[in-house]
């Protein structure tokens, strides 16, 4: 995984962190596991919100300790590499860009345009029935089926329509190819129009 100073991560929805007198534990509900972490990792994890970059997090942490921002950033990136293979965190995006939402039709979903899940949207998985998405900013909800959930989780990092189709071909071998194309078009158009996902614009970087 490519992790740099502009990468933005978030804790997964089923993760909880508890601080005790004798240590700090991370609980992962999906796997019913406990992981002990140190104070540096705890300081970093509590700042992960899907919108704040590792560079910004390192600046905040360096303000509370006697280390330089670059030294803290190196430590944070090392920690993120160690956590990348776990189910504690998820990569939201790995570079500075603007997430744009607009009204589109299925026919306007192009192969190479990249899309990303809105980091302000929470996802509650409903067993085998799919999931419910909730956007705090608009107080809106969306119900998605299992295929939609597969697409949603894939959009935790920027993906093009082409990449989404190729991913679904691998994990949903029983579904006809033309149906996969239609599912991706319908999902992306519906959720982009309601602000649950957006187009990644690399050209308007701040």
trRosetta pair geometry for C-beta under 8 A, 3 or more apart (Angstrom, degrees):
i j d omega theta_ij theta_ji phi_ij phi_ji
1 81 7.5 -177 65 -120 102 65
1 84 4.8 -159 32 -161 143 143
1 91 6.6 -167 -164 -48 132 149
2 7 7.8 -179 115 -80 68 124
2 94 5.5 75 94 -174 98 156
3 7 5.0 -48 -148 -16 64 166
3 54 7.4 66 176 -22 93 159
3 77 5.6 156 121 -151 113 86
3 80 5.1 175 -164 108 154 128
3 81 6.0 -146 36 -69 146 78
3 84 7.0 -121 -47 -78 135 130
3 91 7.8 -122 -94 -105 88 122
3 94 7.0 -109 -105 -129 38 108
4 7 5.4 130 53 -25 55 98
4 54 7.5 178 113 47 35 130
4 77 7.3 9 -125 -118 23 128
4 94 6.5 84 29 -177 94 89
4 95 7.5 31 59 -85 125 70
5 53 6.5 49 148 155 60 119
5 54 5.6 -128 -148 79 39 99
5 55 3.9 57 173 -64 98 105
5 58 7.6 -64 -138 16 91 137
5 73 6.0 2 -109 -165 99 133
5 77 7.5 -53 -73 -70 57 123
6 53 5.0 -48 -145 -141 40 136
6 54 7.4 -39 6 35 7 87
6 55 6.3 -2 -75 -5 47 122
6 94 6.9 81 92 164 88 43
6 95 5.1 47 105 -131 133 38
6 96 4.9 -88 -156 -35 136 81
7 53 6.6 113 62 -150 33 79
7 54 5.3 22 62 -8 85 117
7 80 7.2 133 95 161 142 163
7 91 6.6 -56 -167 -140 109 99
7 93 7.2 -162 -143 102 53 46
7 94 4.6 -10 -104 -126 87 63
7 95 7.6 -2 -79 -48 54 41
8 50 5.7 68 148 -173 111 32
8 51 6.1 23 -157 -105 142 7
8 52 6.6 136 -130 67 98 32
8 53 5.4 -67 -74 -94 83 55
8 54 7.6 -147 -83 -24 39 71
8 91 7.7 103 79 -165 53 59
8 92 4.5 -50 102 63 98 114
8 93 5.4 20 43 51 105 74
8 94 7.8 -139 23 -76 64 29
8 119 7.3 -57 133 -85 132 156
9 48 4.9 -44 96 -143 88 122
9 50 7.1 -73 126 -88 20 48
9 54 7.5 48 5 -64 102 95
9 80 6.6 -167 -32 -132 153 119
9 89 4.8 7 177 -178 126 122
9 90 6.7 153 -157 76 77 38
9 91 5.8 -48 -102 -103 79 46
9 92 6.3 174 -110 2 21 89
10 48 5.4 162 -119 150 31 99
10 49 6.2 7 -110 175 91 14
10 50 3.6 0 -60 -60 123 92
10 89 6.9 150 78 -156 32 74
10 90 5.7 -22 63 60 82 88
10 92 5.5 70 -9 -49 103 116
10 119 6.3 171 -51 -151 142 106
11 15 4.7 -124 177 71 106 130
11 17 7.8 -99 -120 -26 152 111
11 45 6.4 70 -76 -173 112 92
11 48 5.5 121 -32 89 77 122
11 88 6.7 -51 -138 165 77 68
11 89 6.1 -59 -104 -103 43 64
11 90 7.9 57 158 16 9 82
12 15 4.9 95 63 -14 80 112
12 28 7.5 38 69 -132 128 94
12 30 7.7 -49 131 -3 141 131
12 87 5.9 -33 5 163 162 73
12 88 6.5 -160 13 177 106 18
12 89 6.7 -150 -24 -105 83 12
12 90 5.5 97 -78 -23 82 107
13 122 6.4 113 -111 -161 123 90
13 123 6.1 -131 -37 65 153 76
13 124 7.3 -150 163 -89 154 51
13 125 8.0 153 74 -7 140 94
14 28 6.3 63 111 -165 100 59
14 29 3.9 -114 -180 47 106 105
14 30 4.8 105 87 -31 158 90
14 87 8.0 -12 67 143 110 115
15 26 6.3 -11 -166 -174 103 99
15 27 7.0 154 -154 81 51 54
15 28 5.6 -16 -101 -101 78 67
15 29 7.5 -135 -70 4 31 83
15 87 7.7 -179 -68 122 111 77
15 88 5.5 97 -116 -147 148 61
15 89 8.0 -16 -11 -64 169 46
16 26 7.5 159 82 -157 42 53
16 27 4.7 -11 61 58 92 105
16 29 7.4 63 -1 -39 102 99
17 24 6.8 5 -175 179 96 101
17 25 7.4 169 -152 89 53 46
17 26 5.4 -22 -101 -104 77 72
17 27 7.7 -169 -79 19 28 74
17 37 7.8 -41 -136 37 110 135
17 42 6.8 146 -179 -133 137 86
17 45 6.1 139 -73 113 154 135
17 46 6.9 -116 69 -77 155 84
18 24 7.2 174 90 -155 47 58
18 25 5.2 -8 61 61 94 92
18 27 6.9 36 -1 -12 108 111
19 24 4.9 -17 -110 -109 70 91
19 42 6.7 81 -90 -152 110 147
20 23 5.6 8 63 60 102 59
20 24 7.0 -178 26 -84 70 38
20 25 7.0 25 0 0 113 101
23 36 5.6 -30 173 -144 132 111
24 36 6.8 113 75 -159 57 63
24 37 5.2 -57 96 67 109 83
24 38 7.3 110 43 -143 119 6
24 39 7.1 132 -6 -85 140 50
24 41 7.8 179 90 79 136 98
24 42 4.8 -52 170 -77 170 134
25 34 5.1 -16 -169 -166 118 104
25 35 6.9 139 -159 70 64 39
25 36 5.8 -38 -99 -96 68 59
25 37 7.5 147 -110 15 19 81
26 34 7.1 146 73 -158 48 50
26 35 4.5 -20 58 61 102 95
26 36 7.8 -168 15 -78 79 12
26 37 5.8 54 -21 -16 111 121
26 45 7.4 -104 -94 -163 126 170
26 88 5.8 13 157 -122 149 125
27 33 7.5 165 -150 85 48 45
27 34 5.7 -18 -97 -100 69 73
28 31 4.9 11 109 43 118 96
28 32 7.3 -69 88 -9 72 11
28 33 4.9 1 49 54 108 89
28 34 7.9 -162 17 -73 75 29
28 35 7.3 40 -14 -4 108 108
28 86 7.9 -135 -71 170 151 103
28 87 5.5 96 -152 87 142 109
28 88 6.4 -94 -79 -84 116 68
29 32 6.9 19 -158 -74 33 54
30 87 6.1 -97 63 146 130 151
31 87 6.3 129 -11 45 126 145
35 86 7.5 6 -57 -148 166 150
35 88 7.0 -74 43 -71 148 133
37 41 4.0 -111 -178 89 116 134
37 42 5.6 144 107 -54 117 79
37 45 7.2 32 136 -10 169 142
38 41 5.2 96 55 13 69 102
38 42 7.0 -126 105 -6 36 93
39 42 5.4 -55 -146 38 34 115
39 43 6.3 39 155 -23 67 102
40 43 5.8 -51 -150 32 30 112
40 44 6.6 24 153 -14 62 108
40 61 7.9 70 -147 -167 74 144
40 75 6.3 -71 177 149 143 132
40 79 7.0 -154 120 -71 107 148
41 44 5.8 -60 -151 39 32 110
41 45 6.0 30 156 -21 69 109
41 79 5.5 -176 -101 -155 86 137
41 83 7.9 139 -146 -56 116 130
42 45 5.9 -54 -138 36 29 108
42 46 6.4 26 164 -20 63 108
43 46 6.5 -61 -152 32 23 108
43 47 7.2 10 154 -10 57 113
43 61 5.4 100 139 -117 129 115
43 64 7.8 -155 -148 71 139 138
44 47 6.1 -75 -162 38 33 106
44 48 7.0 43 148 -40 69 98
44 57 6.0 72 -138 161 75 136
44 61 6.9 -18 -77 -65 72 147
44 76 5.5 161 -114 -127 138 99
44 79 6.2 123 48 92 164 152
44 80 8.0 -122 156 -59 145 87
45 48 5.7 -40 -155 6 41 117
45 88 7.6 -54 -125 157 128 120
45 89 7.6 -123 -122 -75 90 112
47 52 6.0 -85 159 89 93 148
47 57 4.7 141 109 -125 141 106
47 60 6.5 163 -121 72 153 145
47 61 7.7 -116 -8 -52 155 99
48 52 7.3 -143 -124 61 30 103
48 57 7.6 4 -72 -90 60 147
48 89 6.5 -79 -175 -126 167 110
49 52 5.4 63 41 8 100 102
49 119 7.2 93 139 153 66 126
50 92 4.2 120 -148 -69 80 156
50 119 3.1 176 135 -158 130 129
50 120 7.8 -162 87 -52 134 43
51 92 7.6 -54 -57 102 41 164
51 119 5.4 178 -55 89 83 149
51 120 7.9 32 -52 -59 127 81
52 56 4.9 -115 -171 84 86 130
52 57 5.8 103 134 -57 113 88
53 56 4.8 99 56 6 78 98
53 57 7.0 -139 100 -3 43 87
53 96 7.4 -28 -76 -77 143 87
54 57 5.4 -52 -144 38 36 114
54 58 6.2 40 155 -23 67 103
54 73 6.6 103 138 -145 97 84
54 76 5.4 167 -166 122 106 131
54 77 6.4 90 160 -74 154 77
54 80 6.8 -63 -102 -34 139 152
55 58 5.9 -53 -149 33 28 110
55 59 6.7 31 151 -21 61 104
55 73 6.3 15 -112 -117 55 127
56 59 5.6 -51 -152 31 34 114
56 60 6.6 32 152 -17 65 103
57 60 5.8 -56 -152 36 34 109
57 61 6.3 27 154 -14 68 108
57 76 6.3 147 99 -143 116 159
58 61 5.8 -56 -142 41 32 107
58 62 6.0 34 158 -23 67 109
58 69 5.4 101 131 -169 101 76
58 70 7.8 70 151 -88 141 18
58 72 4.4 153 -158 104 89 103
58 73 3.8 10 -121 -76 170 74
58 76 5.3 -126 -79 5 99 145
59 62 5.9 -55 -144 35 26 110
59 63 6.7 34 154 -27 60 103
59 69 5.3 11 -98 -131 60 126
60 63 5.9 -53 -159 24 32 115
60 64 7.4 13 152 -7 61 106
61 64 6.1 -69 -160 39 39 103
61 65 6.5 -1 156 9 74 113
61 72 5.1 176 91 -173 113 144
61 76 7.5 150 31 -65 152 125
62 65 6.2 -76 -138 54 35 88
62 67 5.8 -101 -127 86 84 76
62 68 6.3 -7 -146 158 134 21
62 69 4.2 -110 3 -87 168 62
62 71 7.6 119 -107 58 115 85
62 72 4.5 -141 -68 3 94 148
65 72 7.2 135 58 -85 127 125
67 71 4.5 -113 175 85 110 128
67 72 5.3 130 103 -54 121 90
68 71 4.6 95 58 5 83 104
68 72 7.0 -153 93 -4 44 86
69 72 5.8 -57 -148 39 32 110
69 73 6.1 37 153 -25 67 106
70 73 5.5 -49 -143 33 32 115
70 74 6.6 37 156 -21 63 101
71 74 5.9 -52 -155 31 30 111
71 75 6.8 29 149 -15 62 105
72 75 5.6 -56 -154 37 36 113
72 76 6.2 35 151 -22 69 106
73 76 5.6 -55 -146 36 32 112
73 77 6.3 31 156 -18 66 104
74 77 6.0 -54 -147 36 29 108
74 78 6.4 31 153 -19 63 106
75 78 5.7 -57 -152 36 31 113
75 79 6.4 31 151 -20 66 106
76 79 5.6 -54 -150 35 33 112
76 80 6.3 33 153 -20 66 105
77 80 5.6 -51 -146 35 33 112
77 81 6.6 38 153 -22 63 101
78 81 5.8 -52 -153 32 31 112
78 82 6.7 30 149 -17 62 106
79 82 5.6 -59 -157 36 34 113
79 83 6.3 20 152 -10 69 110
80 83 5.7 -61 -142 45 34 104
80 84 6.3 60 153 -56 66 90
80 89 7.3 -80 -139 83 80 163
81 84 5.6 -27 -148 -9 32 122
83 86 5.1 -62 -164 32 62 118
83 88 5.6 -73 -164 62 112 122
83 89 5.3 57 136 17 124 124
84 89 7.5 -54 -99 73 39 113
84 91 7.7 21 -133 -46 90 111
86 89 7.0 63 77 23 96 77
90 156 4.8 -67 164 -177 122 145
91 94 6.4 0 -175 -58 125 92
91 156 6.3 105 74 131 60 100
91 157 4.9 16 104 -74 107 114
92 116 7.4 75 174 -176 72 120
92 117 7.7 -104 -142 70 81 92
92 119 5.1 21 -145 -91 143 119
92 156 6.3 -83 -104 179 44 70
92 157 7.0 144 160 -88 12 59
93 97 6.9 -103 160 37 152 107
93 116 6.0 -4 -73 -134 116 150
93 157 6.1 138 -99 -137 48 65
93 158 5.9 56 -121 -28 99 97
93 200 7.3 160 -125 -118 138 126
94 157 6.8 22 -15 -144 98 114
95 202 7.2 17 109 -122 130 101
95 205 8.0 -58 150 -108 94 127
96 205 4.7 84 111 -147 107 106
96 206 6.5 -120 175 49 125 67
97 200 5.2 39 122 -171 151 86
97 201 5.7 163 179 73 99 50
97 202 4.9 -50 -109 -94 122 52
97 204 7.4 82 -159 62 63 73
97 205 5.9 -52 -96 -89 48 82
98 201 4.6 -24 66 62 91 112
98 204 4.8 -29 11 84 133 114
98 205 7.4 -154 -20 -88 85 35
98 206 7.3 93 -64 -22 98 96
99 116 5.9 -96 -116 68 114 119
99 118 6.8 142 148 -107 150 69
99 198 3.8 95 171 81 90 142
99 199 7.3 148 -161 68 53 39
99 200 6.5 -27 -104 -98 65 54
99 201 7.5 -175 -87 16 16 87
100 198 5.4 154 66 -180 30 110
100 199 4.7 -29 66 61 93 94
100 200 7.9 -180 21 -79 83 7
100 201 5.1 57 -13 -25 119 124
101 118 7.9 5 -66 -78 126 120
101 192 6.0 -179 -142 -174 77 70
101 193 7.9 141 -180 -111 98 13
101 195 4.9 25 -149 -109 167 65
101 197 7.8 140 -104 95 96 40
101 198 4.5 -77 -65 -107 75 97
101 199 7.5 161 -84 12 32 77
102 192 7.1 -12 56 154 52 109
102 193 8.0 -34 113 -101 33 55
102 199 7.3 -19 20 6 100 122
103 192 8.0 152 -113 115 24 92
103 193 5.1 53 -122 -124 65 92
104 108 4.3 -131 -164 81 100 127
104 109 6.5 111 137 -63 136 70
104 188 7.9 -32 81 125 132 91
104 189 5.3 -120 93 -126 91 83
104 192 5.8 4 29 93 114 135
104 193 6.6 -134 36 -66 64 91
105 108 5.1 95 53 2 71 103
105 189 6.2 9 -176 -138 19 139
106 109 6.1 -43 -166 5 41 114
106 182 7.8 3 -160 -145 140 61
106 185 4.1 62 -157 157 95 116
106 186 6.1 -9 -101 -77 118 53
106 189 5.0 -81 -77 -25 56 154
107 185 7.9 41 -58 -161 30 132
108 189 7.5 108 56 -103 90 108
109 113 7.3 -127 -164 52 54 126
109 161 5.6 121 153 -85 101 143
109 184 7.4 178 138 126 151 87
109 185 5.0 -177 43 -128 145 74
109 188 5.1 103 -122 87 137 135
109 189 6.0 -97 -50 -56 120 92
110 113 4.6 92 64 -9 99 107
110 161 6.6 -179 101 12 34 135
111 160 6.4 38 152 160 51 118
111 161 5.1 -106 -130 69 35 111
111 162 4.6 51 -178 -50 90 101
112 160 5.2 -30 -144 -143 32 142
112 161 7.5 -53 -25 34 20 90
112 162 6.5 9 -80 -2 54 123
113 160 6.3 131 69 -133 34 83
113 161 6.8 40 54 -12 80 100
113 199 5.8 -44 175 -135 114 110
113 200 8.0 157 174 42 68 76
114 158 4.2 22 174 179 127 111
114 159 6.5 140 -148 68 77 15
114 160 5.2 -56 -88 -72 60 69
114 199 6.9 106 77 -162 57 63
114 200 4.1 -33 95 39 110 121
115 155 5.9 -43 112 -130 93 119
115 158 7.0 149 67 -148 27 65
115 159 6.2 -35 58 68 77 69
115 160 7.4 117 8 -112 79 26
115 161 7.6 68 -2 -57 119 66
115 164 7.8 -2 47 -43 119 134
115 188 5.9 -117 -75 -136 170 111
115 192 7.0 -87 -132 -78 123 116
115 197 5.3 35 176 158 109 125
115 198 7.0 167 -150 86 70 29
115 199 6.1 -49 -99 -101 66 48
115 200 6.8 -156 -92 -11 14 89
116 155 5.8 157 -143 178 30 90
116 157 7.2 -48 -120 176 97 19
116 158 4.9 -42 -70 -90 105 67
116 159 7.6 131 -82 18 57 67
116 197 6.4 168 83 -160 34 85
116 198 6.1 -24 60 62 83 75
116 199 8.0 89 18 -160 82 9
116 200 5.3 80 -13 -63 117 103
117 121 6.3 -111 173 57 94 121
117 152 6.1 76 -93 -164 130 71
117 155 4.2 119 -36 113 90 106
117 156 6.0 -17 28 -87 128 42
117 196 7.2 -33 -147 153 71 74
117 197 5.4 -53 -104 -103 41 88
118 121 4.5 82 79 -10 99 110
118 135 6.7 18 93 -115 143 108
118 195 6.4 38 -60 153 157 69
118 196 5.6 -128 15 -171 120 31
118 197 6.0 -133 -22 -92 81 29
118 198 6.1 84 -77 -11 85 100
120 135 6.2 55 111 -151 97 76
120 136 5.7 -111 171 41 96 97
120 137 5.4 36 139 -21 149 110
121 133 5.3 4 177 -174 119 104
121 134 6.7 157 -158 76 69 38
121 135 4.9 -33 -100 -90 86 74
121 136 7.8 -163 -96 2 37 74
121 196 5.3 71 -89 -146 160 76
122 133 7.3 158 81 -154 44 54
122 134 5.0 -15 58 60 93 95
122 136 7.3 65 -7 -38 103 97
123 131 5.2 12 -174 164 93 142
123 132 7.5 155 -155 78 49 44
123 133 5.6 -20 -101 -101 72 72
123 134 7.9 -175 -77 20 29 72
123 149 7.7 126 -172 -133 129 87
123 152 6.4 144 -109 142 144 139
123 153 7.9 -175 123 -75 171 77
124 131 6.0 159 80 -163 44 85
124 132 4.8 -11 59 57 101 93
124 133 8.0 -171 22 -77 70 27
124 134 7.2 33 -5 -5 106 111
125 130 7.9 -139 -147 135 60 29
125 131 4.7 -44 -105 -99 48 103
125 149 6.9 81 -118 -143 89 141
126 129 4.4 -49 110 66 112 105
126 130 5.8 8 52 70 107 55
126 131 5.7 172 7 -101 84 36
126 132 6.3 73 -37 -16 118 89
128 146 6.8 -19 -176 -75 57 128
129 145 7.6 -85 168 -133 51 58
129 146 7.5 -152 151 -51 12 88
130 143 6.7 83 100 174 134 76
130 144 5.0 -159 176 100 122 57
130 145 4.3 -103 -81 -139 137 21
130 146 5.1 -111 -83 -50 71 47
130 148 6.1 32 -148 57 120 105
130 149 5.1 -176 -152 -32 64 118
131 143 7.8 176 92 -152 40 51
131 144 5.4 -6 59 59 81 97
131 148 7.5 -136 41 98 92 100
131 149 4.7 113 1 -99 114 113
131 152 7.0 -107 58 54 139 155
132 141 5.9 -12 -177 -168 99 112
132 142 7.3 157 -160 79 52 44
132 143 5.7 -25 -105 -102 73 66
132 144 7.7 172 -91 20 24 74
133 141 6.5 150 81 -159 57 56
133 142 4.3 -6 55 56 111 94
133 143 7.8 -158 20 -73 77 20
133 144 6.3 48 -16 -9 109 114
133 152 7.1 -149 -75 -130 125 149
133 191 7.8 33 62 -127 167 115
133 196 5.6 53 138 -141 150 134
134 140 7.5 169 -149 88 49 43
134 141 5.2 -17 -98 -102 71 81
135 138 4.8 15 105 42 122 94
135 139 7.2 -58 86 -2 75 12
135 140 4.9 5 45 55 112 86
135 141 7.6 -159 16 -76 74 35
135 194 7.9 -170 -8 141 149 95
135 195 6.3 76 -134 101 166 107
135 196 6.2 -120 -60 -95 123 74
136 139 7.3 18 -160 -73 28 51
137 195 7.6 -100 77 141 124 140
138 195 6.2 106 -15 71 148 146
140 194 6.3 -149 136 176 152 111
140 195 7.4 99 49 59 143 111
140 196 7.9 -113 98 -64 118 97
142 190 7.7 135 -145 136 133 108
142 191 6.5 84 -172 -106 174 89
142 194 6.4 134 -70 95 127 153
142 196 5.7 -42 5 -66 149 157
144 148 3.1 -131 -175 111 106 136
144 149 5.5 147 109 -55 114 66
144 152 6.1 106 98 -32 169 135
144 187 7.5 62 -136 -133 114 107
145 148 4.9 98 48 10 61 105
145 149 7.1 -114 106 -8 33 90
146 149 5.4 -50 -145 33 34 115
146 150 6.6 39 153 -22 64 99
147 150 5.6 -49 -153 30 35 114
147 151 6.7 33 149 -15 65 102
147 168 7.2 44 -156 -133 96 123
147 172 6.7 36 -114 -89 98 156
147 175 7.5 85 -103 -79 131 163
147 183 5.4 -57 143 -171 141 145
147 187 7.7 -132 119 -63 95 141
148 151 5.6 -54 -151 37 35 110
148 152 6.1 39 150 -24 68 106
148 183 7.8 -133 -68 -178 66 102
148 187 5.4 178 -117 -120 85 124
149 152 5.4 -50 -142 35 33 115
149 153 6.3 30 160 -16 66 105
150 153 6.2 -56 -147 37 26 106
150 154 6.5 27 152 -19 60 109
150 167 7.7 180 153 128 104 111
150 168 6.6 109 117 -103 132 85
150 171 6.2 -172 -156 97 139 143
150 172 7.2 147 84 -44 173 118
151 154 5.7 -61 -153 36 31 113
151 155 6.4 27 152 -20 67 109
151 164 5.9 36 -133 -154 94 119
151 168 7.2 -7 -76 -69 86 117
151 183 7.6 -165 -46 138 138 102
151 184 6.7 167 -112 -113 137 71
151 187 5.2 71 80 132 165 161
151 188 7.9 -115 171 -58 141 77
152 155 5.8 -63 -153 36 30 110
152 191 8.0 180 -94 -109 93 168
153 156 6.1 -13 -173 -24 45 110
154 159 5.7 3 140 -21 99 166
154 163 7.9 -179 162 126 125 98
154 164 6.2 134 106 -116 145 77
154 167 5.4 118 -124 123 150 167
155 158 7.9 18 -153 -116 64 23
155 159 5.7 -107 -100 28 62 115
155 164 7.7 7 -65 -94 90 115
155 197 6.0 -37 166 -121 156 128
158 200 4.7 1 -120 -37 128 159
159 163 4.4 -128 -164 88 89 127
159 164 5.4 107 136 -57 125 83
159 167 7.5 -26 -157 -11 146 141
160 163 4.7 99 51 6 75 99
160 164 7.1 -135 97 -4 41 86
161 164 5.6 -54 -148 36 33 113
161 165 6.3 34 154 -20 66 105
161 184 5.9 118 -152 147 85 132
161 185 7.6 39 -141 -79 128 65
161 188 6.8 -60 -96 -31 96 165
162 165 5.9 -55 -150 34 29 111
162 166 6.4 25 154 -16 64 108
163 166 5.8 -55 -146 39 32 110
163 167 6.3 35 154 -22 65 106
164 167 5.7 -55 -149 35 30 112
164 168 6.4 24 156 -15 65 107
164 184 5.0 135 113 -131 127 127
164 188 7.7 172 35 -58 172 122
165 168 6.0 -58 -148 38 30 106
165 169 6.4 36 152 -26 64 104
165 180 5.8 108 -143 135 77 114
165 181 6.3 21 -117 -91 124 64
165 184 5.7 -70 -73 -27 79 162
166 169 5.6 -49 -149 29 32 117
166 170 6.9 29 154 -18 62 104
167 170 6.0 -62 -160 33 32 109
167 171 6.5 -1 159 5 70 111
168 171 6.2 -69 -136 51 34 91
168 172 5.0 -20 -179 29 76 118
168 175 7.2 -50 159 67 105 136
168 180 4.8 164 109 -149 131 118
168 183 7.2 173 -156 79 166 129
168 184 6.9 -142 0 -61 149 110
169 172 7.1 -58 -100 59 13 77
169 173 7.3 54 174 -96 50 57
169 177 6.9 19 -105 -111 105 86
169 180 6.3 62 -69 -164 71 175
170 173 7.4 -15 -171 -63 18 86
172 175 4.4 -1 146 15 112 120
172 180 6.7 156 83 -96 126 112
175 179 5.3 -117 175 85 95 122
175 180 5.6 114 116 -61 118 91
175 183 7.7 -13 168 -9 148 146
176 179 4.5 88 67 6 87 108
176 180 7.2 -151 97 -10 46 84
177 180 5.5 -51 -152 30 37 114
177 181 6.7 39 151 -20 66 100
178 181 5.6 -46 -152 32 38 115
178 182 6.5 36 151 -16 65 105
179 182 5.6 -53 -148 39 35 111
179 183 6.2 39 152 -23 67 105
180 183 5.6 -52 -144 34 31 113
180 184 6.4 29 157 -17 64 105
181 184 6.1 -59 -152 36 27 107
181 185 6.4 24 154 -16 64 110
182 185 5.8 -57 -146 39 31 110
182 186 6.0 26 159 -17 67 110
183 186 6.0 -59 -143 40 26 107
183 187 6.0 23 160 -18 64 112
184 187 5.9 -58 -141 38 26 109
184 188 6.1 19 164 -14 64 112
185 188 6.3 -61 -144 40 22 104
185 189 6.2 16 163 -12 62 114
186 189 6.2 -62 -145 41 24 106
186 190 6.0 19 162 -16 64 114
187 190 6.1 -62 -145 39 24 107
187 191 6.1 2 168 -1 64 115
188 191 6.5 -67 -139 46 22 97
188 192 5.8 20 165 -18 64 115
188 197 6.8 -79 -140 78 63 143
189 192 6.1 -58 -137 39 22 107
189 193 6.2 22 163 -20 61 112
190 193 6.1 -62 -152 35 22 110
190 194 6.7 -1 158 0 60 113
191 194 6.0 -64 -143 48 34 99
191 196 4.0 -76 -166 67 93 114
191 197 4.6 52 122 11 113 103
192 195 7.7 52 -174 -66 30 21
192 196 7.5 -88 -67 54 25 71
192 197 5.3 -55 -79 77 67 88
192 198 6.5 119 -133 -102 84 34
192 199 7.1 45 -137 -37 129 80
195 198 7.4 7 -149 -67 50 95
201 204 5.0 10 129 24 121 106
202 205 6.6 -1 -174 -48 49 102
